[in-house]
Amino acid sequence: MEPITHFLTGACIGRAGFNRKTAYATLAATLAAEAPDLDVFWGFAGPVEELKHHRGITHTFVAVPFVALVATALAWLFHRWRESRALRRATNPDQRGKAPTAPVRWGWVYLAAFVAAASHILLDWTNNYGVRPFFPFNPRWYAGSFVFIAEPILWGLLFSALIFPWLFGLADHEIGARRTQFRGRGWAIFALTGMVFLWCWRWTEHAQAEAMLNNTQVATAPVTRMAIEPYPVNPFRWHAILETPNYYQTAEVDTHIGSIDSEAPRDVLYKPTDTPAVEAAKRTLLGQVYLDWGTWAVVRDIGQYPEPGADPPQLPPGRTWTTVEFSDLRFSSRGTGRASVLSGWTYIVDNHDEAAEGMGGRVQK
């Protein structure tokens, strides 16, 4: 999922009860919930390295205890800063730094961070990009593919759990009501429960879409495998990808009205031919990384097609080059196999040498 959902989930986990056990529980949980995505800094090493390490070791069960430890350490540093600030102002008791609203129990802080770090893996598993939670012991990608990577319904649930208690607190302050400590626990539990309910609903609709496809002849050839991808907001709408021996076919499924929309040739992509250049491209760093991740990868030789921002090879007479494109049908435009941010390319010279490679408009240096 995108960072907003992770941050808000961590905050709700902290406010669902951990903050009643110890101070800094919400802070540590919020940090731990998003910390695994620090692997994006691999992007400084280039787009291919970023793809290689994204949702890598930081998104595994092995890393959860360490992510929680780092988040707890950051909360401890913040605590020490508050203490030192209070000591500097100790000459005036009225000016002391505000004390935590609950005693600090570092074991509870760590537990809150641990649960939040684990929630990151669970949330990322629900969408179709996937995670490798058992890496490095098992490199397989797992993807639930029933929640879109950015789901506004979840934003609404999680934001409400944080905003409404604050608004009610302002109202109580205006009328002079007694301040309620640890306000918002019920709202946080409601939001997290609502998230689980949405998952169950979408899981059911995903299964219904799969059953509809299995009971309907969409493709004219035998289907060897299929994928059912989510859209945001609408739990009844799904994008299906079906593979046959010679082509891929896409379809739009609506489980609410029981319809499947797919027409040839609009929704058909024939499998490209494996040329020598394609075979050479698969052996490059991009090829190895992309084919490891891209469960619906399509690799094709598109000829002398210069990529934006990447000058084609300057070759002497008698030598040739071609562009080999990598795309994943899960993230491609309907029926074209073409993607943008998650597409990759490499220039292959004389059908065997790599000249350059990149992804999403960025060149791998």
C-alpha positions in Angstrom: 0.0 0.0 0.0 1.0 3.6 -0.3 2.5 5.5 2.7 -0.7 7.2 3.8 -2.4 3.9 4.6 0.6 2.6 6.5 1.0 5.7 8.6 -2.7 5.9 9.5 -2.8 2.1 10.3 0.1 2.4 12.6 -1.5 5.4 14.4 -4.7 3.5 14.8 -2.9 0.4 16.1 -1.2 2.6 18.8 -4.5 4.3 19.7 -6.5 1.0 19.8 -5.2 0.3 23.3 -1.4 0.3 23.4 -1.4 4.0 24.3 -3.2 3.1 27.5 -0.3 0.8 28.5 2.5 3.2 27.8 3.5 6.6 26.5 5.0 6.7 23.0 3.1 3.6 21.8 1.3 5.5 19.0 4.6 7.2 18.0 6.5 4.0 17.8 3.6 2.2 16.0 3.3 5.0 13.4 7.0 4.9 12.6 7.2 1.1 12.5 4.2 0.9 10.2 5.9 2.8 7.4 9.6 2.0 8.2 9.9 -1.0 5.8 9.3 1.4 2.8 12.7 3.0 3.5 14.0 0.5 0.9 12.9 3.2 -1.6 16.4 4.8 -1.0 17.7 2.1 -3.3 16.4 4.3 -6.0 19.5 6.4 -5.6 21.4 3.4 -7.0 19.2 3.4 -10.1 15.7 2.2 -11.1 16.7 -1.4 -11.7 18.3 -1.6 -8.2 15.2 -0.1 -6.8 13.0 -2.7 -8.3 15.4 -5.4 -7.1 15.3 -4.3 -3.5 11.8 -2.9 -3.3 9.7 -5.0 -0.9 12.8 -7.0 -0.2 14.4 -7.8 3.1 12.6 -4.9 5.0 9.3 -6.5 4.1 10.0 -9.9 5.6 9.1 -11.6 8.9 12.8 -11.8 9.6 13.0 -8.0 9.6 10.0 -7.3 11.7 11.8 -7.5 15.1 14.5 -5.2 13.9 12.1 -2.7 12.4 10.3 -2.6 15.7 13.6 -2.2 17.5 14.6 0.8 15.4 11.2 2.4 15.9 11.5 1.9 19.7 14.9 3.4 19.6 13.6 6.5 17.9 10.9 6.8 20.5 13.6 6.4 23.2 15.6 9.2 21.6 12.6 11.4 21.5 11.9 10.6 25.2 15.5 11.5 26.2 15.2 14.8 24.2 12.0 15.6 26.2 13.7 14.8 29.5 16.7 16.9 28.7 14.5 19.8 27.6 12.5 19.5 30.9 15.8 19.5 32.9 17.0 22.7 31.2 13.8 24.4 32.2 13.7 22.9 35.7 14.3 26.2 37.4 10.7 27.2 36.7 8.3 24.3 37.6 5.6 26.0 35.6 7.7 25.8 32.4 8.7 22.2 32.6 8.2 20.1 29.4 4.9 18.3 29.3 5.2 14.8 30.8 3.9 11.8 29.0 0.2 11.0 29.7 1.1 7.5 30.7 4.2 5.9 32.2 6.8 4.7 29.8 7.0 0.9 29.6 9.5 0.1 26.8 8.3 -3.5 26.5 4.8 -2.3 25.5 6.4 0.3 23.2 8.3 -2.4 21.4 5.2 -4.7 21.2 3.2 -1.9 19.6 6.0 -1.3 17.1 6.2 -5.0 16.4 2.5 -5.3 15.6 2.6 -2.2 13.4 5.7 -3.5 11.5 3.9 -6.8 10.9 0.8 -4.9 9.7 3.0 -3.4 6.9 3.6 -6.9 5.4 -0.1 -7.8 5.7 -1.3 -4.6 4.0 1.2 -5.0 1.1 0.1 -8.6 0.6 -3.5 -7.5 0.0 -2.6 -5.7 -3.3 -1.3 -7.2 -6.5 2.3 -6.0 -6.4 3.0 -8.7 -3.8 5.5 -9.4 -1.0 8.1 -12.0 -0.2 7.5 -12.4 3.6 9.7 -15.5 3.9 12.7 -14.2 2.1 15.6 -15.1 2.1 14.5 -18.7 2.9 11.7 -18.6 0.3 12.0 -16.1 -2.6 8.4 -16.6 -3.8 6.2 -13.6 -4.2 2.7 -13.7 -2.6 -0.1 -11.4 -3.5 -3.7 -11.3 -2.4 -4.8 -9.0 -5.3 -8.1 -8.0 -3.7 -7.3 -4.4 -2.6 -6.0 -1.6 -4.9 -2.7 -0.2 -3.9 -4.4 3.2 -3.0 -7.8 2.6 -1.5 -9.8 5.8 -0.6 -12.3 3.8 1.5 -9.5 2.9 3.8 -8.3 6.5 3.9 -11.8 7.5 5.0 -12.0 4.9 7.7 -8.5 5.6 9.2 -8.7 9.4 8.9 -12.1 9.4 10.7 -10.6 7.4 13.6 -8.0 10.2 14.2 -10.0 13.3 13.2 -13.4 12.7 15.0 -11.9 12.2 18.5 -10.0 15.4 18.0 -13.1 17.3 16.9 -15.1 16.0 19.8 -12.3 17.0 22.1 -12.5 20.6 20.7 -16.3 20.6 21.3 -15.8 19.4 24.9 -13.3 22.1 25.5 -15.7 24.8 24.2 -18.4 23.7 26.6 -16.0 23.2 29.5 -16.5 19.5 29.8 -13.9 17.4 31.6 -11.1 16.3 29.4 -11.2 12.6 28.5 -7.8 10.8 28.6 -6.9 8.5 25.8 -9.8 9.7 23.6 -10.3 7.7 20.4 -9.8 4.1 21.3 -13.3 3.1 20.1 -12.8 5.0 16.8 -9.4 3.3 16.2 -10.9 -0.2 16.9 -13.8 0.7 14.6 -11.4 1.7 11.8 -9.3 -1.4 12.1 -12.4 -3.6 12.2 -13.8 -1.8 9.2 -10.5 -2.5 7.3 -10.8 -6.2 8.0 -14.5 -6.2 7.0 -13.5 -4.5 3.7 -10.9 -7.1 3.1 -13.4 -9.9 3.7 -15.9 -8.3 1.4 -13.3 -7.8 -1.4 -12.0 -11.3 -0.9 -15.6 -12.7 -1.4 -16.1 -10.6 -4.6 -12.7 -11.7 -5.9 -13.7 -15.3 -5.5 -17.0 -14.5 -7.2 -15.2 -12.9 -10.1 -13.0 -16.0 -10.4 -16.0 -18.3 -10.4 -17.7 -16.3 -13.1 -14.6 -16.5 -15.3 -14.3 -20.2 -14.7 -17.9 -20.7 -15.8 -17.8 -18.5 -18.9 -15.9 -19.1 -22.1 -14.1 -15.8 -22.5 -11.2 -16.9 -24.7 -11.5 -19.2 -27.7 -8.5 -21.2 -26.6 -7.9 -23.2 -23.4 -7.0 -20.9 -20.5 -3.8 -22.0 -18.7 -3.9 -19.4 -15.9 -5.7 -16.2 -14.9 -5.3 -13.2 -12.6 -8.0 -11.0 -11.2 -6.9 -7.5 -10.4 -8.7 -4.9 -8.2 -9.9 -1.4 -8.9 -10.1 1.3 -6.2 -13.4 2.0 -4.3 -15.7 -0.3 -6.3 -15.5 -3.8 -4.8 -17.6 -5.3 -7.6 -15.3 -4.2 -10.5 -12.3 -6.4 -11.5 -9.7 -6.5 -14.3 -9.0 -10.1 -15.4 -6.0 -11.4 -17.3 -6.3 -14.8 -19.0 -3.4 -16.6 -20.6 -3.7 -19.1 -23.4 -0.9 -20.9 -25.3 -0.7 -18.2 -27.9 -2.1 -15.0 -26.5 -3.3 -13.1 -23.4 -6.8 -11.8 -23.2 -8.2 -9.2 -20.7 -11.7 -8.8 -19.5 -13.7 -6.4 -17.2 -15.8 -8.2 -14.6 -18.7 -6.7 -12.7 -19.8 -9.1 -9.9 -22.7 -6.9 -9.0 -24.6 -7.3 -12.3 -22.8 -10.5 -13.3 -21.2 -9.2 -16.5 -18.0 -10.0 -18.3 -16.8 -7.5 -20.9 -14.2 -8.8 -23.3 -13.9 -8.4 -27.1 -11.3 -9.5 -29.6 -9.1 -8.0 -31.0 -9.4 -5.1 -28.6 -8.6 -7.1 -25.5 -6.2 -9.6 -27.0 -2.4 -9.4 -26.9 -0.5 -12.1 -28.8 2.6 -13.5 -27.2 5.7 -11.9 -28.8 8.3 -14.0 -30.5 11.5 -14.8 -28.6 14.2 -13.3 -30.7 18.0 -13.6 -30.0 17.8 -10.0 -28.7 15.0 -11.0 -26.3 17.0 -14.0 -25.0 20.1 -11.7 -24.5 17.9 -9.1 -22.6 16.6 -11.8 -20.2 20.2 -12.4 -19.1 20.8 -8.7 -18.2 20.4 -7.4 -14.6 17.1 -5.9 -15.6 15.9 -9.2 -17.2 16.8 -11.2 -14.1 15.2 -8.8 -11.7 12.1 -8.2 -13.8 11.4 -11.8 -14.5 11.8 -12.7 -10.8 9.2 -10.1 -9.8 6.9 -9.9 -12.9 4.6 -12.8 -12.6 2.8 -11.6 -15.7 5.9 -10.2 -17.5 5.9 -9.7 -21.3 9.2 -9.3 -23.0 9.4 -8.2 -26.6 11.7 -6.9 -29.2 10.2 -3.6 -30.4 13.0 -2.7 -32.9 15.0 0.5 -33.0 12.8 2.5 -30.7 14.8 5.1 -28.6 13.5 5.4 -25.1 12.9 9.0 -23.8 15.9 10.4 -22.0 18.2 7.6 -23.2 20.2 8.1 -26.4 20.5 5.0 -28.6 23.9 3.3 -29.0 26.3 5.1 -31.4 27.6 2.2 -33.5 30.1 1.9 -36.4 28.7 0.7 -39.8 27.7 -2.9 -39.9 26.5 -3.1 -36.3 22.9 -3.0 -35.2 20.9 -2.4 -32.1 17.3 -3.0 -30.9 15.2 -2.1 -27.9 13.8 -4.9 -25.8 10.8 -3.9 -23.6 9.7 -5.5 -20.3 6.2 -4.9 -19.0 3.9 -6.6 -16.6 0.2 -7.1 -17.6 -0.9 -6.5 -14.0 0.2 -2.8 -14.4 -0.4 -2.3 -18.2 -2.8 -0.3 -20.2 -5.8 -2.3 -21.2 -5.1 -4.7 -24.0 -1.7 -3.2 -24.9 0.8 -4.8 -22.6 2.5 -1.4 -22.3 3.2 0.2 -18.9 5.0 3.3 -17.7 6.6 3.5 -14.3 6.9 -0.3 -13.9 8.0 -1.0 -17.5 11.7 -1.6 -18.3 13.8 -1.6 -21.4 17.3 -2.4 -22.6 19.3 -1.7 -25.7 20.8 -4.9 -27.2 23.6 -4.6 -29.7 24.2 -7.3 -32.3 21.6 -9.5 -30.6 23.9 -10.3 -27.6 25.5 -7.2 -26.0 23.7 -4.8 -23.6 24.3 -1.1 -24.2 22.0 0.5 -21.7 18.9 -0.3 -19.5 16.4 1.6 -17.5 12.8 1.8 -16.1 10.1 4.4 -16.0 12.0 7.1 -17.9 15.2 6.6 -15.8 18.4 5.1 -17.0 20.3 2.6 -14.8 23.9 4.0 -14.4 
